[in-house]
Amino acid sequence: MSGKLLDCVTIETDSNPSAAVIWLHGLGADGNDFAPMVPELGLPDELAVRFIFPHAPTMPITCNNGYVMRAWYDIVHFDQISRQADIAGVKASVQYVRDLIADQNAKGIPTHRIILAGFSQGGAIAYTAGLTHPEPLAGIVCLSTYLPDESLLSQNSIAANQATPLLAAHGSFDPVVGLALGEKAKNYVSGLGVDVVWQTYPIQHSVCLPEIQLIGQFINQQLGTAGV
C-alpha cells in the first residue's frame, strides 16, 4: 500500500465476511451518505458482506469558487455534456481505492470477492479504478456518473477487468450529471468490450428504491454462495 488508508464507515452484514463492497460517495458528501441503504439492498441473511464507505479527502473545488469540500478530485469546469477533471487528482483517488482493496486482501477477502461502487464523482472513480485494477474484481457499479477522462481507459489498461460485470444506472432527469454524460460513458466502455448492464430511472441526481433493489440483486449475483 502507498500510504495511510482513508477513514471509512464500515458495516458488516454478519460476522466473518467473505466478500466486500467499497462504495464511493459523491462530491461534497462523505462515507455516511450511502451507509443507511445497506438494509434496503435486500441481501440474503447468509451473505456476509463487509461494506466500506470511505471519506474522500477535503480540497478546494475550482468550479465551486474554491470552496473546500470532500472530493475525489478537483473539477475545473462542468456542464451538462462535459467535465474538466484534475487528472492527477483522479489518479491519486485510484490509488486510494487500490490501497483499500489491498487492505481487504490482507484481511482475507480476495479481489475477486470485492465489488467497487460509486455515485456521481465517486462513480467516476469506480469506472476508472475498477476497470483499470490489475486483478479481476467481482463487479463494478457506476451510478449517475461519467468518465473523468477517457484516455485513462484503453484495451490494455482494462485487460484484467474487461469481462467484469458492470452495472451502470442514471436518472433520466438528472440536472447535475446529464443523462448524455452517463450514456457517453456507457457507450465508451461498451466500445472497449465491457458488457454493461444499463438502467435509467425517472429521477434527478439521486437514487431510488427500485435502483437500490437492482444493486442488491447485482451484489447477490456476483457475491452470493454460487460465487464463493
N, C-alpha and C positions, 0 to 999 in steps of 0.2 A: 504493500500500500504506500501511497505517495506522501501521506501526512495525516493530520488529525481528522477523524471522521466527523461529519456533520452531526449536530444534535438532532434527535429523532423522537417522534412519538411512536411507541411500539405497542401493538395489540396482538396477542396470541389467542387463537380460537380454541386451543386445547393445549395441554402440556406436551412437551417433546414434539414441536412442529417438524414436519418432514418437508415443508415447502415454504416459500416466502413470496410476498408481493411487495415490491418497492414502489411507492406511489408518490409522484412529484406534484406539488401544488402549483397554482398559477401565480402570476405577478402580483405582489403586494399581499398575498395570503401567507399562511405558514402550514406546518405539518398537521395542525389541528383541523384544517379545513375539511378533509375527507374522512377523518377517523370515525365520525359518527355514522358513516354509511356502511361500515362493516356488517352490522346485523341485518341490514336491508339487502345484502347480496344473496341471501338465501342459501348459503353453503351448507352441505350436509354436515351433521354433527361429527361424523367420523373423519372429516378432512381437517387435519391440524395444520393451520397456516399461521406464519408469523407475518403480520402486516407492519411495514416500516414506512413511516411518513416523515421524511427528513425536512428540516427547516433550511431553506436556501439562505445564503449569506445576505447581508444588507449591503446596498450600494446605491449611489445616485443614478437615477434613470433620466437620460438626456431628454427623451420625448415627453417626460413629465416635469419639465423645468428643473431637472436636477434633484427632484425630491428623493430622499433616501428611503428605500423600502426593501423588503426581501425580494430577491430576483435571482434567476439563474444566469442572466447576462444582461448587459445594457442594451437598450433599444434606442437607436439614434433617431429613427423615423418610422412611422407606421401609418397605414391607411387600410382601406377595405381589401385592397388587392396586392399589397406588398408590405414587407418588413425589412428594415435595415438593422441587422443584429451585429453585435460586437462578437466577432468570430473567436477572438482569444477567450472571451468570457464563456462562449459555448463550449469550447474545448476544455476549459477549466471545470465546467459542470459535468462534462462527460467523464472526466477523471474522478470527480466526487462520486458519481454513480459506480464507476469501476471499483472504487475503494469500498463502497457499501456492499457490492456483490462479493468482493474478496473477503470481507468481514463475515458474511453469511457462509461462504465456503469454509472459512476457518471454524465456524460453529457447527459444521456438519451438514449444511444444505448445499448440494452441488448446483452448479449453474443451470443445468437442465431442469431444475425444480424451482426456478425463480422466474417470476413474471415482472416485467417493468411496465409501469403505467404512469400516465401523466395527463394533466389538464392544462390547456392553453399553453403558456410558456413552458410549464412542466412537460406538456405533451410534445413540444418541440424537442426537448432534451430526450424524451422517451424514444422518439423517432430516431434521433441521431445516435444516442448512446446505445440503444437497443440493437439497431441494425448493424452497428459497427463493432459490437462487442466481439472479442476474439474467440469466445466459446458460445455454442448454441444456448439460447435461453428457452424457457418453456413457452413464453408468449410475450407479446408487446401490445399495450393498449394505449391508443392516442385519441384524446378527447378534445374536441373544439379547438383544434390546433393547426399547425402549419409547419413547413420546413424552414429552419432559420437560415440555411444555406445549402442549396442543392449540391454544391461542389464537394461537400463533406461525405456524400453518399455516391458510391460507384460500385460496379460489379465486383471489383477487387475488395473494397473496404467492407462490403456486406456479405462476403463469401460465407462466413460461419453462420449467419442468421438469415440468409436469403429464403430458406424454407421454414423459418419460424412463423407460426401462426400470428397474424397481426389483425387486431380489431380496431377500426377507426370509426368514430361517431361524431356527429356535428349537429348543431341546431340550425335549422333552415332559416331562422330569422335572427341569426347572431349579428349584433351591431358592432361587436368588438373585433372578432376574428371572422371576417365574412366567409360565407359558405364557399365562395370561389377559391379562397385560400386553402380551405380544407380539401376541396376537390383537386386542386392543383397538387397538393402533397400526395394525396392518394394516387393520383394518376402517375406521378413521377416514380414513386416506389413500385407501383404495379409494373411500370415500364422496365424496371430493373429485375423483374421476375418474382417479386414478392406477392404472395397470394393474400390480398387484403380483403377482409370482410368489412363492408362499408354500410353504415346505417345513419339515416338522418331522422331528426325529431322536430316537431313544430314548436320549438322553444328558442330562446335567445341564448346568451352566453352563460349557460348553466348546464346542469344535468337533471334528468327527470327519472321517476321511478322505473318506467319500462327500460330505460337505458341502464340503470343500476342493476336491474334484474338480468339484462343481457350480459353485462360484465360478469355478474355472478355465475351465469351459465358458462361463459368463456373460461373463467378461472377453474370451475369444476371440471370442464372438459380437458383442460391442459394439466391440471394438478391432481385430479381425482385418483382413486385407487388404481385405475387401469394404467395410469401414467407412472406409478411408483417404480 
